[in-house]
Amino acid sequence: MKILMLSNPYDNIFNQINLARKIGFDGIEIVLELETKKLFLKNRKKLIKEVKDFFHIFHLDNSYNIFERNDLREIKKILNKLDSFAVLHLNCNREKFESFIEKVESLKINNILIENLDHSIEDLEYFLEISNLNLVFDLSHAFSFNNKEKIINFLNKYEKRIKHFHLSDCVYFQHSHLPLGNGILPIKEVINFLKNKTVTLEIIETEIPEIDYSISLNILKSL
């Protein structure tokens, strides 16, 4: 299992990479939001150099809507050059899945993965049935809005379609991204699904990222 740290898009990305290395992560998931894409493009040569020997994926937050055409063209070049995974949110309901799939395929980005939000397990099954796209399975999102038995059955059934995991603790019916051990996520019951995958610790609700990421990483490595 390779464990990545989620970057804070409002902090210097090079500081974030150094922090991930310092804590002991195997890599970093770099978040590109509307406010940070210009900085990303301005520093692309330095960034490519920094991550070439550090496992990485890119999180295109808020999906394809945030990119102007010219920016998207440049970002695609970087992603395809690095042969990196790119993550998009499944930011629509079941009725719009087909349109979403068409738009994602039109981007022509290599290795694109789709992340679940507050979707039901039944809707995720339907999405996988009608598309060839694979998943980043966010365990926090899943356990916040679905029961454990359905999630475990889904993980068993679609293991080959899940290429990456997002992991944080959570509470019911909220998009919470807590340090491990601070919520209801049954980490010991899903750990076996993570062992041959890459996993991003996605801890957003934290005042001291270095401490909370360190504690959560130690918990995960101890299992």
C-alpha positions as CSV (number, residue, x, y, z in Angstrom):
1,M,0.0,0.0,0.0
2,K,1.3,3.4,-1.0
3,I,0.0,6.2,1.2
4,L,-0.3,9.8,-0.1
5,M,-1.0,13.1,1.5
6,L,-3.7,15.5,0.1
7,S,-2.2,18.9,-0.6
8,N,-3.7,22.1,0.7
9,P,-4.4,24.1,-2.5
10,Y,-4.1,27.4,-0.6
11,D,-0.6,26.6,0.7
12,N,2.7,26.6,-1.3
13,I,2.8,23.3,-3.2
14,F,6.5,22.9,-2.7
15,N,6.1,23.3,1.0
16,Q,3.4,20.7,0.9
17,I,5.6,18.3,-1.0
18,N,8.4,18.8,1.6
19,L,5.9,18.3,4.4
20,A,4.6,15.0,2.9
21,R,8.2,13.8,2.6
22,K,9.0,14.9,6.2
23,I,6.0,13.1,7.7
24,G,6.8,9.9,5.8
25,F,4.3,9.7,3.0
26,D,5.0,7.8,-0.2
27,G,3.6,10.5,-2.3
28,I,1.2,13.4,-2.7
29,E,-2.2,14.1,-4.3
30,I,-2.0,17.6,-5.7
31,V,-5.3,19.6,-5.6
32,L,-5.9,22.0,-8.5
33,E,-8.6,24.5,-7.7
34,L,-9.7,27.6,-9.6
35,E,-7.5,29.9,-7.5
36,T,-4.4,27.7,-7.8
37,K,-4.3,26.6,-11.4
38,K,-2.4,29.7,-12.6
39,L,0.2,29.2,-9.9
40,F,0.5,25.5,-11.0
41,L,1.0,26.5,-14.6
42,K,3.5,29.2,-13.8
43,N,5.6,26.7,-11.8
44,R,5.0,23.6,-14.0
45,K,8.7,23.0,-14.8
46,K,9.8,23.1,-11.2
47,L,6.8,21.0,-10.1
48,I,7.4,18.3,-12.7
49,K,11.0,18.1,-11.5
50,E,9.9,17.9,-7.8
51,V,7.4,15.0,-8.3
52,K,9.3,12.8,-10.8
53,D,10.8,10.8,-8.0
54,F,7.8,11.1,-5.6
55,F,4.5,9.2,-6.3
56,H,1.8,11.7,-7.2
57,I,-1.7,12.1,-8.6
58,F,-3.7,15.2,-9.5
59,H,-7.1,16.2,-8.1
60,L,-9.0,18.4,-10.5
61,D,-11.3,19.8,-7.9
62,N,-14.9,20.8,-8.9
63,S,-14.5,18.7,-12.0
64,Y,-14.0,20.1,-15.6
65,N,-16.0,23.3,-14.9
66,I,-13.1,25.1,-13.4
67,F,-10.9,25.0,-16.5
68,E,-10.8,27.5,-19.3
69,R,-9.9,25.9,-22.6
70,N,-6.3,27.1,-22.8
71,D,-5.5,26.2,-19.2
72,L,-7.0,22.8,-19.7
73,R,-4.8,22.2,-22.8
74,E,-1.7,23.0,-20.8
75,I,-2.7,20.9,-17.8
76,K,-3.5,18.0,-20.0
77,K,0.0,18.2,-21.5
78,I,1.5,18.0,-18.0
79,L,-0.7,15.2,-16.8
80,N,-0.1,13.1,-19.9
81,K,3.7,13.8,-19.8
82,L,3.9,12.7,-16.1
83,D,1.5,9.7,-16.8
84,S,-0.3,10.7,-13.6
85,F,-3.8,9.8,-12.5
86,A,-6.2,12.7,-12.6
87,V,-9.2,12.7,-10.3
88,L,-12.6,14.3,-11.0
89,H,-15.6,14.5,-8.7
90,L,-18.8,12.8,-9.9
91,N,-20.6,16.1,-9.3
92,C,-24.0,15.1,-10.6
93,N,-26.9,12.8,-9.8
94,R,-27.9,9.6,-11.5
95,E,-30.1,11.4,-14.1
96,K,-27.1,13.2,-15.5
97,F,-24.5,10.4,-15.4
98,E,-24.6,9.8,-19.2
99,S,-23.9,13.5,-19.9
100,F,-21.2,13.6,-17.3
101,I,-19.5,10.5,-18.9
102,E,-19.6,12.2,-22.4
103,K,-18.0,15.4,-21.0
104,V,-15.2,13.4,-19.2
105,E,-14.4,11.3,-22.2
106,S,-14.2,14.5,-24.3
107,L,-11.4,15.8,-22.1
108,K,-9.1,13.1,-23.5
109,I,-6.9,13.0,-20.3
110,N,-5.0,9.8,-19.8
111,N,-5.7,7.8,-16.6
112,I,-8.7,9.7,-15.4
113,L,-10.5,8.5,-12.3
114,I,-13.9,9.4,-10.9
115,E,-14.6,10.1,-7.2
116,N,-17.9,9.4,-5.5
117,L,-19.5,12.1,-3.4
118,D,-22.8,11.6,-1.5
119,H,-24.0,8.9,-4.0
120,S,-25.8,5.8,-2.9
121,I,-24.1,2.5,-3.5
122,E,-26.9,1.6,-6.0
123,D,-26.1,4.8,-8.0
124,L,-22.4,3.9,-8.1
125,E,-23.1,0.5,-9.3
126,Y,-25.2,2.0,-12.1
127,F,-22.4,4.4,-13.0
128,L,-19.9,1.6,-13.4
129,E,-22.4,-0.4,-15.5
130,I,-22.9,2.3,-18.1
131,S,-19.3,3.6,-18.3
132,N,-15.7,2.3,-18.7
133,L,-14.4,4.9,-16.2
134,N,-12.8,3.6,-13.0
135,L,-13.1,5.0,-9.5
136,V,-11.4,6.7,-6.7
137,F,-13.5,5.3,-3.9
138,D,-13.9,7.8,-1.1
139,L,-14.6,5.8,2.0
140,S,-15.5,8.8,4.1
141,H,-18.2,9.9,1.6
142,A,-19.5,6.3,1.3
143,F,-19.8,5.6,5.0
144,S,-21.4,9.0,5.7
145,F,-24.3,8.2,3.4
146,N,-24.6,4.3,3.1
147,N,-24.7,1.4,5.4
148,K,-21.7,-0.8,6.0
149,E,-23.0,-4.0,4.5
150,K,-23.7,-2.4,1.2
151,I,-20.3,-0.8,1.1
152,I,-18.4,-4.1,1.9
153,N,-20.4,-5.9,-0.8
154,F,-19.6,-3.1,-3.3
155,L,-15.9,-3.3,-2.5
156,N,-15.8,-7.0,-3.0
157,K,-17.8,-6.8,-6.3
158,Y,-15.9,-3.9,-7.9
159,E,-12.4,-4.3,-6.5
160,K,-10.9,-4.3,-10.0
161,R,-12.7,-1.0,-10.9
162,I,-11.4,0.8,-7.8
163,K,-7.9,2.1,-8.7
164,H,-7.4,4.4,-5.7
165,F,-8.9,5.2,-2.3
166,H,-9.5,8.4,-0.3
167,L,-9.5,7.9,3.4
168,S,-10.4,10.0,6.4
169,D,-12.7,9.6,9.3
170,C,-16.3,10.8,9.1
171,V,-19.7,11.3,10.8
172,Y,-23.1,10.5,9.4
173,F,-24.7,12.7,6.7
174,Q,-21.9,15.2,6.5
175,H,-18.9,15.7,4.2
176,S,-16.4,15.6,7.0
177,H,-12.8,14.7,6.5
178,L,-11.5,14.0,10.0
179,P,-8.3,12.5,11.3
180,L,-8.5,8.8,11.7
181,G,-10.0,7.7,15.1
182,N,-12.3,10.7,15.3
183,G,-15.4,9.4,13.7
184,I,-17.5,6.4,12.7
185,L,-15.4,4.9,9.9
186,P,-14.7,1.2,10.6
187,I,-11.1,1.2,9.3
188,K,-10.2,-2.3,10.6
189,E,-13.1,-3.7,8.5
190,V,-11.9,-2.2,5.2
191,I,-8.1,-2.3,5.6
192,N,-7.8,-5.5,3.6
193,F,-9.3,-3.7,0.5
194,L,-6.5,-1.0,0.8
195,K,-3.5,-3.2,1.1
196,N,-2.7,-3.6,-2.6
197,K,-3.9,-0.1,-3.6
198,T,-2.8,3.5,-3.4
199,V,-4.5,5.5,-0.7
200,T,-4.7,9.3,-0.1
201,L,-5.2,10.4,3.5
202,E,-7.6,13.3,3.0
203,I,-7.7,15.3,6.3
204,I,-9.3,18.7,5.8
205,E,-10.8,19.4,9.2
206,T,-7.5,20.1,11.0
207,E,-5.8,23.1,12.7
208,I,-2.4,21.4,12.8
209,P,-2.0,19.4,9.6
210,E,1.5,18.0,10.4
211,I,0.3,16.5,13.7
212,D,-3.0,15.1,12.5
213,Y,-1.5,13.7,9.3
214,S,1.3,12.1,11.3
215,I,-1.1,10.5,13.8
216,S,-3.4,9.2,11.0
217,L,-0.5,7.9,9.0
218,N,0.8,6.0,12.0
219,I,-2.6,4.5,12.7
220,L,-2.9,3.3,9.1
221,K,0.6,1.8,9.0
222,S,-0.1,0.0,12.2
223,L,-3.0,-2.0,10.9
